[in-house]
C-alpha cells in the first residue's frame, strides 16, 4: 500500500513539474518498449525455426 501511494505521489509530482504531454509521452514509450521486446523475441524464434528447417 505504501509503495502504491509513493508511486502516485511521484506521478503527480512528475505531471506538475514537467507537464502532462511529457508524462503521457514517457508512459507510451514505456508501453512500446515492452511490445518491442516481444517483437524481438518473435523474430529470434522465427530465425531459429528457419535455420532448423531443411531446404
Biopython code that builds the backbone (N, CA, C, O; Angstrom):
import numpy as np
from Bio.PDB.StructureBuilder import StructureBuilder

atoms = [
    (1, "UNK", "N", (0.833, -1.194, 0.000)),
    (1, "UNK", "CA", (0.000, 0.000, 0.000)),
    (1, "UNK", "C", (0.872, 1.250, 0.000)),
    (1, "UNK", "O", (0.606, 2.206, -0.729)),
    (2, "UNK", "N", (1.913, 1.232, 0.823)),
    (2, "UNK", "CA", (2.810, 2.385, 0.934)),
    (2, "UNK", "C", (3.523, 2.662, -0.383)),
    (2, "UNK", "O", (3.702, 3.820, -0.759)),
    (3, "UNK", "N", (3.932, 1.603, -1.091)),
    (3, "UNK", "CA", (4.625, 1.776, -2.372)),
    (3, "UNK", "C", (3.678, 2.380, -3.397)),
    (3, "UNK", "O", (4.089, 3.230, -4.187)),
    (4, "UNK", "N", (2.425, 1.960, -3.400)),
    (4, "UNK", "CA", (1.440, 2.496, -4.336)),
    (4, "UNK", "C", (1.207, 3.983, -4.090)),
    (4, "UNK", "O", (1.091, 4.760, -5.038)),
    (5, "UNK", "N", (1.138, 4.377, -2.836)),
    (5, "UNK", "CA", (0.961, 5.792, -2.501)),
    (5, "UNK", "C", (2.171, 6.590, -2.954)),
    (5, "UNK", "O", (2.024, 7.685, -3.497)),
    (6, "UNK", "N", (3.364, 6.055, -2.739)),
    (6, "UNK", "CA", (4.575, 6.739, -3.184)),
    (6, "UNK", "C", (4.600, 6.861, -4.700)),
    (6, "UNK", "O", (5.023, 7.886, -5.235)),
    (7, "UNK", "N", (4.142, 5.805, -5.406)),
    (7, "UNK", "CA", (4.125, 5.839, -6.868)),
    (7, "UNK", "C", (3.200, 6.941, -7.364)),
    (7, "UNK", "O", (3.571, 7.714, -8.247)),
    (8, "UNK", "N", (1.996, 7.017, -6.797)),
    (8, "UNK", "CA", (1.053, 8.051, -7.212)),
    (8, "UNK", "C", (1.566, 9.445, -6.856)),
    (8, "UNK", "O", (1.352, 10.394, -7.611)),
    (9, "UNK", "N", (2.223, 9.571, -5.743)),
    (9, "UNK", "CA", (2.806, 10.858, -5.373)),
    (9, "UNK", "C", (3.867, 11.263, -6.387)),
    (9, "UNK", "O", (3.942, 12.426, -6.782)),
    (10, "UNK", "N", (4.686, 10.304, -6.808)),
    (10, "UNK", "CA", (5.704, 10.582, -7.817)),
    (10, "UNK", "C", (5.077, 10.974, -9.145)),
    (10, "UNK", "O", (5.565, 11.876, -9.827)),
    (11, "UNK", "N", (3.992, 10.295, -9.511)),
    (11, "UNK", "CA", (3.310, 10.605, -10.771)),
    (11, "UNK", "C", (2.740, 12.016, -10.734)),
    (11, "UNK", "O", (2.898, 12.775, -11.691)),
    (12, "UNK", "N", (2.093, 12.365, -9.660)),
    (12, "UNK", "CA", (1.512, 13.710, -9.532)),
    (12, "UNK", "C", (2.610, 14.768, -9.563)),
    (12, "UNK", "O", (2.450, 15.815, -10.190)),
    (13, "UNK", "N", (3.708, 14.495, -8.896)),
    (13, "UNK", "CA", (4.829, 15.434, -8.902)),
    (13, "UNK", "C", (5.414, 15.572, -10.303)),
    (13, "UNK", "O", (5.743, 16.680, -10.727)),
    (14, "UNK", "N", (5.546, 14.468, -11.021)),
    (14, "UNK", "CA", (6.066, 14.496, -12.377)),
    (14, "UNK", "C", (5.166, 15.323, -13.292)),
    (14, "UNK", "O", (5.654, 16.140, -14.071)),
    (15, "UNK", "N", (3.868, 15.113, -13.199)),
    (15, "UNK", "CA", (2.927, 15.859, -14.034)),
    (15, "UNK", "C", (2.983, 17.347, -13.709)),
    (15, "UNK", "O", (2.931, 18.178, -14.615)),
    (16, "UNK", "N", (3.086, 17.683, -12.459)),
    (16, "UNK", "CA", (3.118, 19.101, -12.093)),
    (16, "UNK", "C", (4.435, 19.764, -12.477)),
    (16, "UNK", "O", (4.466, 20.966, -12.742)),
    (17, "UNK", "N", (5.528, 18.991, -12.510)),
    (17, "UNK", "CA", (6.827, 19.577, -12.833)),
    (17, "UNK", "C", (7.096, 19.687, -14.325)),
    (17, "UNK", "O", (7.565, 20.725, -14.791)),
    (18, "UNK", "N", (6.808, 18.643, -15.075)),
    (18, "UNK", "CA", (7.183, 18.640, -16.493)),
    (18, "UNK", "C", (5.994, 18.746, -17.433)),
    (18, "UNK", "O", (6.179, 18.959, -18.631)),
    (19, "UNK", "N", (4.823, 18.609, -16.939)),
    (19, "UNK", "CA", (3.643, 18.773, -17.772)),
    (19, "UNK", "C", (3.040, 17.455, -18.228)),
    (19, "UNK", "O", (3.700, 16.417, -18.289)),
    (20, "UNK", "N", (1.781, 17.546, -18.539)),
    (20, "UNK", "CA", (1.020, 16.375, -18.929)),
    (20, "UNK", "C", (1.513, 15.735, -20.227)),
    (20, "UNK", "O", (1.625, 14.510, -20.274)),
    (21, "UNK", "N", (1.815, 16.500, -21.285)),
    (21, "UNK", "CA", (2.268, 15.851, -22.532)),
    (21, "UNK", "C", (3.547, 15.032, -22.374)),
    (21, "UNK", "O", (3.681, 13.965, -22.973)),
    (22, "UNK", "N", (4.467, 15.519, -21.585)),
    (22, "UNK", "CA", (5.712, 14.782, -21.380)),
    (22, "UNK", "C", (5.442, 13.509, -20.585)),
    (22, "UNK", "O", (6.030, 12.466, -20.874)),
    (23, "UNK", "N", (4.576, 13.578, -19.605)),
    (23, "UNK", "CA", (4.216, 12.389, -18.833)),
    (23, "UNK", "C", (3.591, 11.332, -19.731)),
    (23, "UNK", "O", (3.952, 10.158, -19.655)),
    (24, "UNK", "N", (2.651, 11.747, -20.584)),
    (24, "UNK", "CA", (1.993, 10.801, -21.494)),
    (24, "UNK", "C", (3.016, 10.194, -22.452)),
    (24, "UNK", "O", (2.970, 8.995, -22.725)),
    (25, "UNK", "N", (3.935, 11.005, -22.961)),
    (25, "UNK", "CA", (4.974, 10.503, -23.871)),
    (25, "UNK", "C", (5.827, 9.442, -23.195)),
    (25, "UNK", "O", (6.108, 8.403, -23.791)),
    (26, "UNK", "N", (6.235, 9.686, -21.976)),
    (26, "UNK", "CA", (7.046, 8.706, -21.246)),
    (26, "UNK", "C", (6.257, 7.427, -20.981)),
    (26, "UNK", "O", (6.799, 6.326, -21.079)),
    (27, "UNK", "N", (4.990, 7.573, -20.650)),
    (27, "UNK", "CA", (4.143, 6.405, -20.401)),
    (27, "UNK", "C", (4.012, 5.556, -21.658)),
    (27, "UNK", "O", (4.134, 4.332, -21.596)),
    (28, "UNK", "N", (3.764, 6.194, -22.795)),
    (28, "UNK", "CA", (3.613, 5.452, -24.050)),
    (28, "UNK", "C", (4.928, 4.827, -24.495)),
    (28, "UNK", "O", (4.931, 3.723, -25.039)),
    (29, "UNK", "N", (6.036, 5.509, -24.275)),
    (29, "UNK", "CA", (7.332, 4.926, -24.614)),
    (29, "UNK", "C", (7.611, 3.680, -23.790)),
    (29, "UNK", "O", (8.165, 2.707, -24.302)),
    (30, "UNK", "N", (7.235, 3.702, -22.532)),
    (30, "UNK", "CA", (7.438, 2.527, -21.677)),
    (30, "UNK", "C", (6.593, 1.364, -22.172)),
    (30, "UNK", "O", (7.062, 0.227, -22.195)),
    (31, "UNK", "N", (5.358, 1.633, -22.565)),
    (31, "UNK", "CA", (4.492, 0.568, -23.090)),
    (31, "UNK", "C", (5.027, 0.031, -24.401)),
    (31, "UNK", "O", (4.978, -1.174, -24.648)),
    (32, "UNK", "N", (5.542, 0.925, -25.252)),
    (32, "UNK", "CA", (6.069, 0.499, -26.544)),
    (32, "UNK", "C", (7.303, -0.379, -26.365)),
    (32, "UNK", "O", (7.523, -1.307, -27.144)),
    (33, "UNK", "N", (8.094, -0.094, -25.359)),
    (33, "UNK", "CA", (9.310, -0.874, -25.113)),
    (33, "UNK", "C", (8.979, -2.344, -24.849)),
    (33, "UNK", "O", (9.658, -3.234, -25.360)),
    (34, "UNK", "N", (7.955, -2.594, -24.065)),
    (34, "UNK", "CA", (7.594, -3.983, -23.780)),
    (34, "UNK", "C", (7.089, -4.686, -25.032)),
    (34, "UNK", "O", (7.352, -5.873, -25.226)),
    (35, "UNK", "N", (6.370, -3.969, -25.878)),
    (35, "UNK", "CA", (5.883, -4.566, -27.125)),
    (35, "UNK", "C", (7.046, -4.837, -28.074)),
    (35, "UNK", "O", (7.049, -5.856, -28.764)),
    (36, "UNK", "N", (8.026, -3.951, -28.120)),
    (36, "UNK", "CA", (9.195, -4.168, -28.967)),
    (36, "UNK", "C", (10.005, -5.367, -28.486)),
    (36, "UNK", "O", (10.562, -6.103, -29.301)),
    (37, "UNK", "N", (10.075, -5.569, -27.197)),
    (37, "UNK", "CA", (10.759, -6.753, -26.667)),
    (37, "UNK", "C", (10.079, -8.033, -27.155)),
    (37, "UNK", "O", (10.748, -9.014, -27.481)),
    (38, "UNK", "N", (8.753, -8.015, -27.203)),
    (38, "UNK", "CA", (8.011, -9.177, -27.712)),
    (38, "UNK", "C", (8.292, -9.401, -29.197)),
    (38, "UNK", "O", (8.417, -10.545, -29.635)),
    (39, "UNK", "N", (8.391, -8.335, -29.967)),
    (39, "UNK", "CA", (8.685, -8.459, -31.404)),
    (39, "UNK", "C", (10.084, -9.017, -31.614)),
    (39, "UNK", "O", (10.282, -9.875, -32.474)),
    (40, "UNK", "N", (11.047, -8.550, -30.850)),
    (40, "UNK", "CA", (12.421, -9.049, -30.961)),
    (40, "UNK", "C", (12.474, -10.534, -30.632)),
    (40, "UNK", "O", (13.156, -11.298, -31.315)),
    (41, "UNK", "N", (11.760, -10.945, -29.592)),
    (41, "UNK", "CA", (11.726, -12.369, -29.233)),
    (41, "UNK", "C", (11.093, -13.194, -30.346)),
    (41, "UNK", "O", (11.587, -14.274, -30.669)),
    (42, "UNK", "N", (10.005, -12.700, -30.936)),
    (42, "UNK", "CA", (9.338, -13.422, -32.017)),
    (42, "UNK", "C", (10.255, -13.544, -33.233)),
    (42, "UNK", "O", (10.297, -14.596, -33.872)),
    (43, "UNK", "N", (10.983, -12.489, -33.554)),
    (43, "UNK", "CA", (11.921, -12.555, -34.677)),
    (43, "UNK", "C", (13.055, -13.540, -34.406)),
    (43, "UNK", "O", (13.492, -14.256, -35.307)),
    (44, "UNK", "N", (13.518, -13.573, -33.187)),
    (44, "UNK", "CA", (14.569, -14.524, -32.819)),
    (44, "UNK", "C", (14.053, -15.965, -32.953)),
    (44, "UNK", "O", (14.742, -16.833, -33.488)),
    (45, "UNK", "N", (12.845, -16.201, -32.466)),
    (45, "UNK", "CA", (12.247, -17.534, -32.580)),
    (45, "UNK", "C", (12.044, -17.921, -34.043)),
    (45, "UNK", "O", (12.278, -19.068, -34.423)),
    (46, "UNK", "N", (11.613, -16.972, -34.853)),
    (46, "UNK", "CA", (11.407, -17.238, -36.275)),
    (46, "UNK", "C", (12.716, -17.577, -36.974)),
    (46, "UNK", "O", (12.766, -18.503, -37.783)),
    (47, "UNK", "N", (13.770, -16.837, -36.668)),
    (47, "UNK", "CA", (15.055, -17.132, -37.300)),
    (47, "UNK", "C", (15.580, -18.500, -36.860)),
    (47, "UNK", "O", (16.227, -19.196, -37.643)),
    (48, "UNK", "N", (15.308, -18.882, -35.629)),
    (48, "UNK", "CA", (15.710, -20.215, -35.156)),
    (48, "UNK", "C", (14.976, -21.314, -35.927)),
    (48, "UNK", "O", (15.576, -22.318, -36.310)),
    (49, "UNK", "N", (13.679, -21.118, -36.149)),
    (49, "UNK", "CA", (12.889, -22.092, -36.897)),
    (49, "UNK", "C", (13.363, -22.168, -38.346)),
    (49, "UNK", "O", (13.465, -23.259, -38.907)),
    (50, "UNK", "N", (13.647, -21.041, -38.943)),
    (50, "UNK", "CA", (14.096, -21.019, -40.335)),
    (50, "UNK", "C", (15.443, -21.729, -40.480)),
    (50, "UNK", "O", (15.655, -22.459, -41.447)),
    (51, "UNK", "N", (16.347, -21.521, -39.532)),
    (51, "UNK", "CA", (17.660, -22.170, -39.579)),
    (51, "UNK", "C", (17.544, -23.681, -39.413)),
    (51, "UNK", "O", (18.341, -24.423, -39.986)),
    (52, "UNK", "N", (16.578, -24.143, -38.649)),
    (52, "UNK", "CA", (16.458, -25.577, -38.391)),
    (52, "UNK", "C", (15.642, -26.303, -39.465)),
    (52, "UNK", "O", (15.600, -27.533, -39.468)),
    (53, "UNK", "N", (15.000, -25.575, -40.369)),
    (53, "UNK", "CA", (14.207, -26.191, -41.430)),
    (53, "UNK", "C", (15.116, -26.538, -42.607)),
    (53, "UNK", "O", (15.804, -25.663, -43.134)),
    (54, "UNK", "N", (15.126, -27.818, -43.028)),
    (54, "UNK", "CA", (15.954, -28.199, -44.180)),
    (54, "UNK", "C", (15.381, -27.637, -45.482)),
    (54, "UNK", "O", (14.168, -27.485, -45.628)),
    (55, "UNK", "N", (16.263, -27.337, -46.409)),
    (55, "UNK", "CA", (15.818, -26.794, -47.699)),
    (55, "UNK", "C", (15.423, -27.872, -48.643)),
    (55, "UNK", "O", (15.024, -27.587, -49.772)),
]
sb = StructureBuilder()
sb.init_structure("model")
sb.init_model(0)
sb.init_chain("A")
sb.init_seg("    ")
for serial, (resi, resn, name, xyz) in enumerate(atoms, 1):
    if name == "N":
        sb.init_residue(resn, " ", resi, " ")
    sb.init_atom(name, np.array(xyz, "f"), 0.0, 1.0, " ", f" {name:<3s}", serial, name[0])
structure = sb.get_structure()
